[in-house]
Amino acid sequence: MARSRGPVHRTRATVARRTDSGLAELVPDRDRPRGWTLLLDSAPQSHVDLDDPAYLSFEYQRWLGHIADLAAPPGRPLTALHLGGGALTLARYVAATRPRSRQQAAETDTALTELVRTELPLDRSWQVRVRGTDARAVLERASEGAADLVIADVFSGARVPAHCATEEFAALALRALAPGGLYAANITDGASLAFARSQVATLLRIFPEVCLIGDPAVLRGRRFGNLVLLAGRLPLPLPELTRRVASDPFPGRVEHGRGLVDFTGGAAPATDATAVPSPAPPPDVFRDATR
């Protein structure tokens, strides 16, 4: 059942509203005059700079930005499907860096979408359509072979829901992609990395080409954090992707080939019958994450 939506409350320029996802807060970025961080129940979800939509603050969003940059020659419009809307950070990035791109986003929380559209409005020239529907339902209805880029950034609370982390879900993503298209998925994990290992095994079962991007400490299970999976039918742009990820302010690492298979540790792929959500983050993981 949806929660009561109630009025908007403002404190020190922060905008807060109860939505179907919980308490959504737009917190101003002290370092960027029109920068905002979206929090959902105190968990940082995304960052937007209205003056510079090509600016990506969060580590995992920079990785997804690199993938969007490498999905086609520079400046060429893309057909992109965003599974999970939030503040529409990556849709804004694609629209700013690839004018005339056609994009669709799935976001079940319509009150959150209303808040974002009101407080962080999209440029009217951008072709971004937001559908208030479950990500998997949108993927099931997606046109076959039409998408240059599919980005899955689907979270229920702070966890990836089980039904969006299975072989069947990955097969739908593969079906939606054009022959040279790319599929990227943002997930979170830590400690034993059991969820991440299973997700890698899942994509390796469905896609011919797969790699994994992560902070070295997260990849070693030393801290909880984001990991991005990238997959496609054709060879991935690994040399340039590796260079970009390694050159980020917080350098990441790309795993592929034999190293990626070893990373799975023999984990079983997830199916609709066996999948579980990603683990809940530790209680203090977001303590210093807001600005």
Phi and psi restraints in degrees (value plus and minus 20) as a CYANA .aco file:
   2 ALA   PHI     -86.9   -46.9
   2 ALA   PSI     125.3   165.3
   3 ARG   PHI     -98.6   -58.6
   3 ARG   PSI     139.3   179.3
   4 SER   PHI     -81.0   -41.0
   4 SER   PSI     113.3   153.3
   5 ARG   PHI    -109.2   -69.2
   5 ARG   PSI     -57.9   -17.9
   6 GLY   PHI      38.6    78.6
   6 GLY   PSI    -195.8  -155.8
   7 PRO   PHI    -100.6   -60.6
   7 PRO   PSI     145.6   185.6
   8 VAL   PHI    -102.1   -62.1
   8 VAL   PSI     116.8   156.8
   9 HIS   PHI    -137.4   -97.4
   9 HIS   PSI     115.4   155.4
  10 ARG   PHI    -140.5  -100.5
  10 ARG   PSI     109.3   149.3
  11 THR   PHI    -156.6  -116.6
  11 THR   PSI      99.4   139.4
  12 ARG   PHI      32.9    72.9
  12 ARG   PSI      22.5    62.5
  13 ALA   PHI      53.7    93.7
  13 ALA   PSI     -22.4    17.6
  14 THR   PHI     -95.1   -55.1
  14 THR   PSI     119.3   159.3
  15 VAL   PHI    -128.6   -88.6
  15 VAL   PSI     107.4   147.4
  16 ALA   PHI    -151.5  -111.5
  16 ALA   PSI     120.3   160.3
  17 ARG   PHI    -172.1  -132.1
  17 ARG   PSI     121.2   161.2
  18 ARG   PHI     -97.1   -57.1
  18 ARG   PSI     105.3   145.3
  19 THR   PHI    -145.7  -105.7
  19 THR   PSI    -196.7  -156.7
  20 ASP   PHI     -82.3   -42.3
  20 ASP   PSI     -44.7    -4.7
  21 SER   PHI    -105.9   -65.9
  21 SER   PSI     -31.7     8.3
  22 GLY   PHI     106.8   146.8
  22 GLY   PSI    -165.5  -125.5
  23 LEU   PHI    -108.7   -68.7
  23 LEU   PSI      92.9   132.9
  24 ALA   PHI    -116.7   -76.7
  24 ALA   PSI     110.1   150.1
  25 GLU   PHI    -149.0  -109.0
  25 GLU   PSI     114.6   154.6
  26 LEU   PHI    -126.0   -86.0
  26 LEU   PSI      91.0   131.0
  27 VAL   PHI    -125.9   -85.9
  27 VAL   PSI     106.3   146.3
  28 PRO   PHI     -86.4   -46.4
  28 PRO   PSI     121.3   161.3
  29 ASP   PHI    -103.8   -63.8
  29 ASP   PSI      99.0   139.0
  30 ARG   PHI     -85.0   -45.0
  30 ARG   PSI     -43.1    -3.1
  31 ASP   PHI    -114.6   -74.6
  31 ASP   PSI     -32.5     7.5
  32 ARG   PHI    -151.3  -111.3
  32 ARG   PSI     100.2   140.2
  33 PRO   PHI     -74.2   -34.2
  33 PRO   PSI     -53.2   -13.2
  34 ARG   PHI    -144.7  -104.7
  34 ARG   PSI      12.3    52.3
  35 GLY   PHI    -115.1   -75.1
  35 GLY   PSI     122.3   162.3
  36 TRP   PHI    -158.7  -118.7
  36 TRP   PSI     122.7   162.7
  37 THR   PHI    -129.7   -89.7
  37 THR   PSI     109.3   149.3
  38 LEU   PHI    -111.6   -71.6
  38 LEU   PSI     103.3   143.3
  39 LEU   PHI    -131.3   -91.3
  39 LEU   PSI     120.1   160.1
  40 LEU   PHI    -141.0  -101.0
  40 LEU   PSI      94.3   134.3
  41 ASP   PHI      30.2    70.2
  41 ASP   PSI      25.7    65.7
  42 SER   PHI      55.7    95.7
  42 SER   PSI     -23.1    16.9
  43 ALA   PHI    -112.0   -72.0
  43 ALA   PSI     102.5   142.5
  44 PRO   PHI     -80.2   -40.2
  44 PRO   PSI     105.2   145.2
  45 GLN   PHI    -125.6   -85.6
  45 GLN   PSI     -61.2   -21.2
  46 SER   PHI    -187.7  -147.7
  46 SER   PSI     149.4   189.4
  47 HIS   PHI    -152.0  -112.0
  47 HIS   PSI     121.3   161.3
  48 VAL   PHI    -153.9  -113.9
  48 VAL   PSI     115.8   155.8
  49 ASP   PHI    -135.2   -95.2
  49 ASP   PSI      89.8   129.8
  50 LEU   PHI     -85.2   -45.2
  50 LEU   PSI     -47.1    -7.1
  51 ASP   PHI     -98.3   -58.3
  51 ASP   PSI     -44.4    -4.4
  52 ASP   PHI    -164.5  -124.5
  52 ASP   PSI      59.6    99.6
  53 PRO   PHI     -85.5   -45.5
  53 PRO   PSI     -31.1     8.9
  54 ALA   PHI    -105.3   -65.3
  54 ALA   PSI     -23.0    17.0
  55 TYR   PHI    -104.2   -64.2
  55 TYR   PSI     105.7   145.7
  56 LEU   PHI    -138.3   -98.3
  56 LEU   PSI      96.2   136.2
  57 SER   PHI    -106.2   -66.2
  57 SER   PSI     -64.8   -24.8
  58 PHE   PHI     -96.1   -56.1
  58 PHE   PSI     124.5   164.5
  59 GLU   PHI     -74.8   -34.8
  59 GLU   PSI     -72.0   -32.0
  60 TYR   PHI     -86.7   -46.7
  60 TYR   PSI     -51.3   -11.3
  61 GLN   PHI     -90.4   -50.4
  61 GLN   PSI     -52.1   -12.1
  62 ARG   PHI     -84.3   -44.3
  62 ARG   PSI     -60.2   -20.2
  63 TRP   PHI     -82.2   -42.2
  63 TRP   PSI     -63.5   -23.5
  64 LEU   PHI     -85.0   -45.0
  64 LEU   PSI     -54.6   -14.6
  65 GLY   PHI     -82.8   -42.8
  65 GLY   PSI     -61.4   -21.4
  66 HIS   PHI     -79.8   -39.8
  66 HIS   PSI     -62.2   -22.2
  67 ILE   PHI     -83.2   -43.2
  67 ILE   PSI     -63.8   -23.8
  68 ALA   PHI     -80.9   -40.9
  68 ALA   PSI     -58.9   -18.9
  69 ASP   PHI     -82.9   -42.9
  69 ASP   PSI     -53.4   -13.4
  70 LEU   PHI    -116.3   -76.3
  70 LEU   PSI     -17.5    22.5
  71 ALA   PHI     -95.1   -55.1
  71 ALA   PSI     -36.8     3.2
  72 ALA   PHI    -184.7  -144.7
  72 ALA   PSI     146.3   186.3
  73 PRO   PHI     -74.8   -34.8
  73 PRO   PSI     129.4   169.4
  74 PRO   PHI     -71.8   -31.8
  74 PRO   PSI     113.2   153.2
  75 GLY   PHI      63.9   103.9
  75 GLY   PSI     -32.7     7.3
  76 ARG   PHI     -93.7   -53.7
  76 ARG   PSI     112.3   152.3
  77 PRO   PHI     -80.4   -40.4
  77 PRO   PSI     127.4   167.4
  78 LEU   PHI    -136.2   -96.2
  78 LEU   PSI     135.4   175.4
  79 THR   PHI    -121.6   -81.6
  79 THR   PSI      92.6   132.6
  80 ALA   PHI    -143.8  -103.8
  80 ALA   PSI     122.8   162.8
  81 LEU   PHI    -141.1  -101.1
  81 LEU   PSI      99.9   139.9
  82 HIS   PHI    -126.7   -86.7
  82 HIS   PSI      95.1   135.1
  83 LEU   PHI    -116.6   -76.6
  83 LEU   PSI      81.8   121.8
  84 GLY   PHI      86.4   126.4
  84 GLY   PSI     100.3   140.3
  85 GLY   PHI    -121.4   -81.4
  85 GLY   PSI     -77.0   -37.0
  86 GLY   PHI      37.1    77.1
  86 GLY   PSI    -150.3  -110.3
  87 ALA   PHI    -107.1   -67.1
  87 ALA   PSI     -13.5    26.5
  88 LEU   PHI      42.1    82.1
  88 LEU   PSI      15.2    55.2
  89 THR   PHI     -80.6   -40.6
  89 THR   PSI     -68.4   -28.4
  90 LEU   PHI     -93.0   -53.0
  90 LEU   PSI     -51.8   -11.8
  91 ALA   PHI     -83.8   -43.8
  91 ALA   PSI     -59.8   -19.8
  92 ARG   PHI     -83.6   -43.6
  92 ARG   PSI     -62.6   -22.6
  93 TYR   PHI     -80.9   -40.9
  93 TYR   PSI     -68.1   -28.1
  94 VAL   PHI     -83.0   -43.0
  94 VAL   PSI     -62.6   -22.6
  95 ALA   PHI     -82.4   -42.4
  95 ALA   PSI     -57.8   -17.8
  96 ALA   PHI     -95.7   -55.7
  96 ALA   PSI     -55.7   -15.7
  97 THR   PHI    -112.6   -72.6
  97 THR   PSI     -38.5     1.5
  98 ARG   PHI    -156.0  -116.0
  98 ARG   PSI      54.6    94.6
  99 PRO   PHI     -72.3   -32.3
  99 PRO   PSI     128.0   168.0
 100 ARG   PHI      55.4    95.4
 100 ARG   PSI     -10.9    29.1
 101 SER   PHI     -85.7   -45.7
 101 SER   PSI     126.7   166.7
 102 ARG   PHI    -126.8   -86.8
 102 ARG   PSI     101.5   141.5
 103 GLN   PHI    -152.8  -112.8
 103 GLN   PSI     125.9   165.9
 104 GLN   PHI    -150.5  -110.5
 104 GLN   PSI     118.9   158.9
 105 ALA   PHI    -146.3  -106.3
 105 ALA   PSI     121.6   161.6
 106 ALA   PHI    -126.6   -86.6
 106 ALA   PSI     102.7   142.7
 107 GLU   PHI    -164.2  -124.2
 107 GLU   PSI      92.2   132.2
 108 THR   PHI     -89.1   -49.1
 108 THR   PSI     -47.2    -7.2
 109 ASP   PHI    -104.4   -64.4
 109 ASP   PSI      71.0   111.0
 110 THR   PHI     -88.1   -48.1
 110 THR   PSI     -49.7    -9.7
 111 ALA   PHI     -88.6   -48.6
 111 ALA   PSI     -55.2   -15.2
 112 LEU   PHI     -85.7   -45.7
 112 LEU   PSI     -63.7   -23.7
 113 THR   PHI     -80.4   -40.4
 113 THR   PSI     -60.8   -20.8
 114 GLU   PHI     -82.1   -42.1
 114 GLU   PSI     -63.4   -23.4
 115 LEU   PHI     -81.2   -41.2
 115 LEU   PSI     -66.4   -26.4
 116 VAL   PHI     -84.5   -44.5
 116 VAL   PSI     -64.5   -24.5
 117 ARG   PHI     -84.2   -44.2
 117 ARG   PSI     -53.6   -13.6
 118 THR   PHI     -96.7   -56.7
 118 THR   PSI     -68.2   -28.2
 119 GLU   PHI    -108.8   -68.8
 119 GLU   PSI     -47.7    -7.7
 120 LEU   PHI    -147.3  -107.3
 120 LEU   PSI      45.8    85.8
 121 PRO   PHI     -82.6   -42.6
 121 PRO   PSI     126.6   166.6
 122 LEU   PHI    -102.4   -62.4
 122 LEU   PSI     130.8   170.8
 123 ASP   PHI     -81.2   -41.2
 123 ASP   PSI     112.6   152.6
 124 ARG   PHI     -85.5   -45.5
 124 ARG   PSI     -38.3     1.7
 125 SER   PHI    -102.2   -62.2
 125 SER   PSI     -32.2     7.8
 126 TRP   PHI     -98.2   -58.2
 126 TRP   PSI     118.6   158.6
 127 GLN   PHI    -115.5   -75.5
 127 GLN   PSI      57.1    97.1
 128 VAL   PHI    -142.0  -102.0
 128 VAL   PSI      96.8   136.8
 129 ARG   PHI    -128.9   -88.9
 129 ARG   PSI     108.3   148.3
 130 VAL   PHI    -128.3   -88.3
 130 VAL   PSI     107.4   147.4
 131 ARG   PHI    -131.3   -91.3
 131 ARG   PSI     110.3   150.3
 132 GLY   PHI    -104.7   -64.7
 132 GLY   PSI      41.3    81.3
 133 THR   PHI    -157.0  -117.0
 133 THR   PSI     134.7   174.7
 134 ASP   PHI     -76.0   -36.0
 134 ASP   PSI     120.6   160.6
 135 ALA   PHI     -77.4   -37.4
 135 ALA   PSI     -63.4   -23.4
 136 ARG   PHI     -87.8   -47.8
 136 ARG   PSI     -57.0   -17.0
 137 ALA   PHI     -82.0   -42.0
 137 ALA   PSI     -60.9   -20.9
 138 VAL   PHI     -84.6   -44.6
 138 VAL   PSI     -62.4   -22.4
 139 LEU   PHI     -83.8   -43.8
 139 LEU   PSI     -57.6   -17.6
 140 GLU   PHI     -83.5   -43.5
 140 GLU   PSI     -49.4    -9.4
 141 ARG   PHI    -117.5   -77.5
 141 ARG   PSI     -19.4    20.6
 142 ALA   PHI     -85.5   -45.5
 142 ALA   PSI     125.7   165.7
 143 SER   PHI     -85.6   -45.6
 143 SER   PSI     116.6   156.6
 144 GLU   PHI     -87.0   -47.0
 144 GLU   PSI     111.8   151.8
 145 GLY   PHI      47.2    87.2
 145 GLY   PSI       1.6    41.6
 146 ALA   PHI    -121.1   -81.1
 146 ALA   PSI     -42.0    -2.0
 147 ALA   PHI    -113.7   -73.7
 147 ALA   PSI     112.0   152.0
 148 ASP   PHI    -100.0   -60.0
 148 ASP   PSI     -45.6    -5.6
 149 LEU   PHI    -169.8  -129.8
 149 LEU   PSI     108.0   148.0
 150 VAL   PHI    -141.3  -101.3
 150 VAL   PSI     103.3   143.3
 151 ILE   PHI    -137.2   -97.2
 151 ILE   PSI      99.1   139.1
 152 ALA   PHI    -119.7   -79.7
 152 ALA   PSI      92.0   132.0
 153 ASP   PHI    -152.4  -112.4
 153 ASP   PSI      41.9    81.9
 154 VAL   PHI    -122.4   -82.4
 154 VAL   PSI     100.3   140.3
 155 PHE   PHI    -155.3  -115.3
 155 PHE   PSI     119.3   159.3
 156 SER   PHI    -131.3   -91.3
 156 SER   PSI      88.8   128.8
 157 GLY   PHI      47.7    87.7
 157 GLY   PSI    -145.0  -105.0
 158 ALA   PHI    -131.2   -91.2
 158 ALA   PSI       3.9    43.9
 159 ARG   PHI    -148.3  -108.3
 159 ARG   PSI     122.6   162.6
 160 VAL   PHI     -93.0   -53.0
 160 VAL   PSI     103.1   143.1
 161 PRO   PHI     -88.8   -48.8
 161 PRO   PSI     126.7   166.7
 162 ALA   PHI     -79.0   -39.0
 162 ALA   PSI     -59.5   -19.5
 163 HIS   PHI     -91.9   -51.9
 163 HIS   PSI     -28.3    11.7
 164 CYS   PHI    -129.5   -89.5
 164 CYS   PSI       3.2    43.2
 165 ALA   PHI    -161.6  -121.6
 165 ALA   PSI      25.8    65.8
 166 THR   PHI    -150.5  -110.5
 166 THR   PSI     147.8   187.8
 167 GLU   PHI     -77.2   -37.2
 167 GLU   PSI     -62.6   -22.6
 168 GLU   PHI     -82.4   -42.4
 168 GLU   PSI     -60.8   -20.8
 169 PHE   PHI     -84.6   -44.6
 169 PHE   PSI     -65.0   -25.0
 170 ALA   PHI     -82.6   -42.6
 170 ALA   PSI     -57.6   -17.6
 171 ALA   PHI     -85.2   -45.2
 171 ALA   PSI     -56.1   -16.1
 172 LEU   PHI     -85.6   -45.6
 172 LEU   PSI     -59.2   -19.2
 173 ALA   PHI     -83.7   -43.7
 173 ALA   PSI     -63.7   -23.7
 174 LEU   PHI     -80.5   -40.5
 174 LEU   PSI     -62.0   -22.0
 175 ARG   PHI     -81.2   -41.2
 175 ARG   PSI     -56.2   -16.2
 176 ALA   PHI     -94.9   -54.9
 176 ALA   PSI     -40.2    -0.2
 177 LEU   PHI     -99.4   -59.4
 177 LEU   PSI     123.1   163.1
 178 ALA   PHI     -85.5   -45.5
 178 ALA   PSI     143.3   183.3
 179 PRO   PHI     -71.7   -31.7
 179 PRO   PSI     -59.1   -19.1
 180 GLY   PHI    -120.1   -80.1
 180 GLY   PSI      -5.4    34.6
 181 GLY   PHI     -93.1   -53.1
 181 GLY   PSI     143.3   183.3
 182 LEU   PHI    -140.3  -100.3
 182 LEU   PSI     120.7   160.7
 183 TYR   PHI    -135.0   -95.0
 183 TYR   PSI     107.8   147.8
 184 ALA   PHI    -147.1  -107.1
 184 ALA   PSI     120.5   160.5
 185 ALA   PHI    -153.5  -113.5
 185 ALA   PSI     108.3   148.3
 186 ASN   PHI    -113.5   -73.5
 186 ASN   PSI     106.5   146.5
 187 ILE   PHI    -152.4  -112.4
 187 ILE   PSI     151.1   191.1
 188 THR   PHI    -151.8  -111.8
 188 THR   PSI     128.9   168.9
 189 ASP   PHI    -187.7  -147.7
 189 ASP   PSI     153.4   193.4
 190 GLY   PHI    -187.9  -147.9
 190 GLY   PSI     158.8   198.8
 191 ALA   PHI      34.3    74.3
 191 ALA   PSI    -129.1   -89.1
 192 SER   PHI     -93.3   -53.3
 192 SER   PSI     -36.0     4.0
 193 LEU   PHI      39.4    79.4
 193 LEU   PSI       8.2    48.2
 194 ALA   PHI     -81.3   -41.3
 194 ALA   PSI     -61.1   -21.1
 195 PHE   PHI     -86.1   -46.1
 195 PHE   PSI     -66.7   -26.7
 196 ALA   PHI     -81.6   -41.6
 196 ALA   PSI     -62.5   -22.5
 197 ARG   PHI     -81.7   -41.7
 197 ARG   PSI     -62.3   -22.3
 198 SER   PHI     -86.2   -46.2
 198 SER   PSI     -57.8   -17.8
 199 GLN   PHI     -86.3   -46.3
 199 GLN   PSI     -58.8   -18.8
 200 VAL   PHI     -82.6   -42.6
 200 VAL   PSI     -66.4   -26.4
 201 ALA   PHI     -80.6   -40.6
 201 ALA   PSI     -56.4   -16.4
 202 THR   PHI     -83.5   -43.5
 202 THR   PSI     -68.0   -28.0
 203 LEU   PHI     -89.7   -49.7
 203 LEU   PSI     -55.1   -15.1
 204 LEU   PHI     -82.9   -42.9
 204 LEU   PSI     -47.8    -7.8
 205 ARG   PHI     -92.4   -52.4
 205 ARG   PSI     -49.0    -9.0
 206 ILE   PHI    -123.0   -83.0
 206 ILE   PSI     -60.1   -20.1
 207 PHE   PHI    -124.7   -84.7
 207 PHE   PSI     123.1   163.1
 208 PRO   PHI     -86.1   -46.1
 208 PRO   PSI     -52.0   -12.0
 209 GLU   PHI    -147.8  -107.8
 209 GLU   PSI     109.6   149.6
 210 VAL   PHI    -164.5  -124.5
 210 VAL   PSI     122.8   162.8
 211 CYS   PHI    -162.6  -122.6
 211 CYS   PSI     148.4   188.4
 212 LEU   PHI    -152.3  -112.3
 212 LEU   PSI     112.7   152.7
 213 ILE   PHI    -133.5   -93.5
 213 ILE   PSI     114.7   154.7
 214 GLY   PHI    -184.4  -144.4
 214 GLY   PSI     141.3   181.3
 215 ASP   PHI     -87.7   -47.7
 215 ASP   PSI     115.7   155.7
 216 PRO   PHI     -72.9   -32.9
 216 PRO   PSI     -58.4   -18.4
 217 ALA   PHI     -86.0   -46.0
 217 ALA   PSI     -57.2   -17.2
 218 VAL   PHI     -90.0   -50.0
 218 VAL   PSI     -61.7   -21.7
 219 LEU   PHI     -83.1   -43.1
 219 LEU   PSI     -45.2    -5.2
 220 ARG   PHI    -113.0   -73.0
 220 ARG   PSI     -17.0    23.0
 221 GLY   PHI      55.0    95.0
 221 GLY   PSI      -1.9    38.1
 222 ARG   PHI    -106.0   -66.0
 222 ARG   PSI     -38.3     1.7
 223 ARG   PHI    -172.7  -132.7
 223 ARG   PSI     139.3   179.3
 224 PHE   PHI    -100.1   -60.1
 224 PHE   PSI     118.2   158.2
 225 GLY   PHI    -195.6  -155.6
 225 GLY   PSI    -192.8  -152.8
 226 ASN   PHI    -106.4   -66.4
 226 ASN   PSI     127.8   167.8
 227 LEU   PHI    -155.2  -115.2
 227 LEU   PSI     123.8   163.8
 228 VAL   PHI    -139.7   -99.7
 228 VAL   PSI     106.2   146.2
 229 LEU   PHI    -117.0   -77.0
 229 LEU   PSI     120.6   160.6
 230 LEU   PHI    -149.1  -109.1
 230 LEU   PSI     115.4   155.4
 231 ALA   PHI    -167.5  -127.5
 231 ALA   PSI     137.8   177.8
 232 GLY   PHI    -190.8  -150.8
 232 GLY   PSI     156.5   196.5
 233 ARG   PHI    -101.2   -61.2
 233 ARG   PSI     -56.5   -16.5
 234 LEU   PHI    -120.2   -80.2
 234 LEU   PSI     143.7   183.7
 235 PRO   PHI     -71.0   -31.0
 235 PRO   PSI     115.9   155.9
 236 LEU   PHI    -100.3   -60.3
 236 LEU   PSI     136.1   176.1
 237 PRO   PHI     -97.5   -57.5
 237 PRO   PSI      40.5    80.5
 238 LEU   PHI     -84.9   -44.9
 238 LEU   PSI     -64.4   -24.4
 239 PRO   PHI     -79.1   -39.1
 239 PRO   PSI     -67.5   -27.5
 240 GLU   PHI     -91.0   -51.0
 240 GLU   PSI     -58.7   -18.7
 241 LEU   PHI     -82.3   -42.3
 241 LEU   PSI     -64.0   -24.0
 242 THR   PHI     -81.4   -41.4
 242 THR   PSI     -61.6   -21.6
 243 ARG   PHI     -84.4   -44.4
 243 ARG   PSI     -64.1   -24.1
 244 ARG   PHI     -86.7   -46.7
 244 ARG   PSI     -63.9   -23.9
 245 VAL   PHI     -84.1   -44.1
 245 VAL   PSI     -59.7   -19.7
 246 ALA   PHI     -90.8   -50.8
 246 ALA   PSI     -41.0    -1.0
 247 SER   PHI    -113.8   -73.8
 247 SER   PSI     -20.8    19.2
 248 ASP   PHI     -85.5   -45.5
 248 ASP   PSI     140.3   180.3
 249 PRO   PHI     -73.0   -33.0
 249 PRO   PSI     -57.7   -17.7
 250 PHE   PHI    -135.2   -95.2
 250 PHE   PSI      75.1   115.1
 251 PRO   PHI     -77.6   -37.6
 251 PRO   PSI     117.1   157.1
 252 GLY   PHI    -130.4   -90.4
 252 GLY   PSI     160.0   200.0
 253 ARG   PHI    -150.3  -110.3
 253 ARG   PSI     126.0   166.0
 254 VAL   PHI    -131.5   -91.5
 254 VAL   PSI     105.1   145.1
 255 GLU   PHI    -126.9   -86.9
 255 GLU   PSI     116.7   156.7
 256 HIS   PHI    -177.7  -137.7
 256 HIS   PSI     155.6   195.6
 257 GLY   PHI      39.8    79.8
 257 GLY   PSI    -158.2  -118.2
 258 ARG   PHI     -80.9   -40.9
 258 ARG   PSI     -59.6   -19.6
 259 GLY   PHI     -81.4   -41.4
 259 GLY   PSI     -55.5   -15.5
 260 LEU   PHI     -91.2   -51.2
 260 LEU   PSI     -60.6   -20.6
 261 VAL   PHI     -82.1   -42.1
 261 VAL   PSI     -62.6   -22.6
 262 ASP   PHI     -82.8   -42.8
 262 ASP   PSI     -55.3   -15.3
 263 PHE   PHI     -78.3   -38.3
 263 PHE   PSI     -56.2   -16.2
 264 THR   PHI     -83.4   -43.4
 264 THR   PSI     -46.5    -6.5
 265 GLY   PHI      38.8    78.8
 265 GLY   PSI       7.9    47.9
 266 GLY   PHI      60.4   100.4
 266 GLY   PSI      -7.6    32.4
 267 ALA   PHI     -81.7   -41.7
 267 ALA   PSI     126.2   166.2
 268 ALA   PHI    -103.8   -63.8
 268 ALA   PSI     122.8   162.8
 269 PRO   PHI     -81.3   -41.3
 269 PRO   PSI     133.5   173.5
 270 ALA   PHI    -112.6   -72.6
 270 ALA   PSI     117.5   157.5
 271 THR   PHI    -142.1  -102.1
 271 THR   PSI     152.2   192.2
 272 ASP   PHI     -78.5   -38.5
 272 ASP   PSI     -47.4    -7.4
 273 ALA   PHI    -103.3   -63.3
 273 ALA   PSI     -41.8    -1.8
 274 THR   PHI    -138.9   -98.9
 274 THR   PSI     -31.8     8.2
 275 ALA   PHI     -85.7   -45.7
 275 ALA   PSI     129.2   169.2
 276 VAL   PHI    -149.4  -109.4
 276 VAL   PSI     138.1   178.1
 277 PRO   PHI     -86.1   -46.1
 277 PRO   PSI     142.4   182.4
 278 SER   PHI     -84.9   -44.9
 278 SER   PSI     137.0   177.0
 279 PRO   PHI     -86.5   -46.5
 279 PRO   PSI     130.7   170.7
 280 ALA   PHI     -88.1   -48.1
 280 ALA   PSI     122.1   162.1
 281 PRO   PHI     -87.3   -47.3
 281 PRO   PSI     132.1   172.1
 282 PRO   PHI     -77.7   -37.7
 282 PRO   PSI     131.6   171.6
 283 PRO   PHI     -76.6   -36.6
 283 PRO   PSI     -52.5   -12.5
 284 ASP   PHI    -121.9   -81.9
 284 ASP   PSI      -9.8    30.2
 285 VAL   PHI     -85.6   -45.6
 285 VAL   PSI     -48.2    -8.2
 286 PHE   PHI    -121.3   -81.3
 286 PHE   PSI      -9.3    30.7
 287 ARG   PHI     -75.3   -35.3
 287 ARG   PSI     -64.4   -24.4
 288 ASP   PHI    -127.6   -87.6
 288 ASP   PSI      -3.2    36.8
 289 ALA   PHI    -104.9   -64.9
 289 ALA   PSI     -42.9    -2.9
 290 THR   PHI    -107.1   -67.1
 290 THR   PSI     137.0   177.0
